[in-house]
Amino acid sequence: MSGRELFYIRRAHAGSHLSGDGPFTKKCEKWLRKKTHCQKALITHSCTGALEMAGILAGIRPGDEIIMPSFAFVSTANAFVLRGGVPVFVDIRPDTLNIDEKKIENAITRKTRAIVALHYGGISCEMDAILRLAKKYGLWLIEDAAQGILCSYKGKPLGSMGDFGVFSFHETKSIISGEGGALLVHDRRFVTRAEIIREKGTNRSQFLRGQTDKYTWRDIGSSYLPSDIIAAFLYAQLEKASWIIQKRLSLWNRYHDAFENLEKKGKLRRPTVPSHCRHNAHLYYLLLPDTKKRDKFMRQINQRGIHTVFHYVPLHSSPAGRRFGRAATSMKVTNRLSGCLVRLPLWIGMEKQMSRVIHETFRLLS
Ligand SMILES: *Cc1c(COP(=O)(O)O)cnc(C)c1O
C-alpha cells in the first residue's frame, strides 16, 4: 500500500459518483496519458478487458491470425480467440524470454493481422525489429505491457510504441488496484470507437461531454469500466508509482548481486536486462539447469517456509492452446526454459526475509 488508498476511497464515497468515469478515473487516465504520451488512456476492470478491447478495435475476425509468444498469460491469447482469431505461437529468446523477433517474419501468412509484443517482467521486446515488420506487412502491433508500467525501450515508454498498449493493475503486479487495467490508444482515429466499445457499445461518453444530443447503441462493446472506488485506490498507487518501483528495484538488485556467484559457477542463470531497456522490478526469477532441479529446489525451499512459484505453462501445449492456436516455429526455447524458471518472493518491506531467501537459496544450490 502507498498510504492514501483509503483516504481517496473515502473521498470517492463522500462524492456522488461511484460508477465508472468519475473524478478518480479521470485523474488516473490523465496520469497514464502524461507518462506514456498516448492520445487516450482508458482504465478498465482488467488488463484482460483491455486486451479484448484491442481485439475488437483491431477488427479481428474469424480465421485471422495473431502472432504472439507461447510463453504468455492466457488472456493474451483468449482476447483474440473470443473474436474467432487464431493465436500463432512463436518461440522466445533465451535471454529475455520475450518473443524472438527474428522468428516472426517466417510465421507471417496471408491471414496474419496482428503481432502481440509481450514485455516479460517489464523488460522490453526488441521493438525496432518488431515495428519494422508490422509496418512492412501492414499488421497491427499490440503491446502487452501488463507487467511494464514505467518501463522503457531506448527511452520510449512500454505501451507507447504499438497501435494499442495495455497495462494490468491486478494485485500480483507492481502498481495495483486489486483487479484493474488500462488501454492506451495512440491514433486519434480510434479514440471514439474505443470509448464506445468500453461503454457497452454506446456513445455515452460523447453524450456526457455534450458532443452529441442522443445516447444510443452504436457498435459492439461490453462493460469494461471499473468503478470510481477502484480508480480511487489506483490513483493512490499511481501517485506513488515511482517510489514503489524504486523500492522494488533496490530489492531486485540485491537478489541480482547476491546470485552473481552462483551464476558464475553455472548453478543458475539470472535475468538478462539489455542495456537499452529500463525495467520496473516486476518479478525476480532464476533459471535452474533443468526441470528436475527446479522442481526439487521449489519443493525444498517451500518446505522451509519460502513461497516460490513458476509460470507459464506454455500456451501451445495447453488444452485450449492446442484447440484454438498453432505453433509456427519450433518451441524448443519455450519448452526448455519454462521448465527451469522459478520466481522468488519480491515485495516492499521484505528486507529481512530477503536475507533468508538468499541464504536458503545458497544452501540448496551451491
Ligand atoms: C497479468 C497479465 C495479464 C492479465 O491481467 P489482468 O489484469 O489480470 O486481466 C495479461 N498479460 C500479462 C502478460 C500479464 O502478466
The ligand as an ORCA input file, in Angstrom:
! r2SCAN-3c Opt
* xyz 0 1
  C      -1.399    -10.175    -15.561
  C      -1.292    -10.265    -17.038
  C      -2.402    -10.150    -17.893
  C      -3.825    -10.063    -17.380
  O      -4.035     -9.068    -16.471
  P      -5.415     -8.971    -15.640
  O      -5.404     -7.541    -15.180
  O      -5.315     -9.951    -14.533
  O      -6.532     -9.246    -16.563
  C      -2.196    -10.173    -19.255
  N      -0.979    -10.317    -19.778
  C       0.118    -10.448    -18.999
  C       1.450    -10.579    -19.641
  C       0.000    -10.439    -17.607
  O       1.089    -10.577    -16.847
*
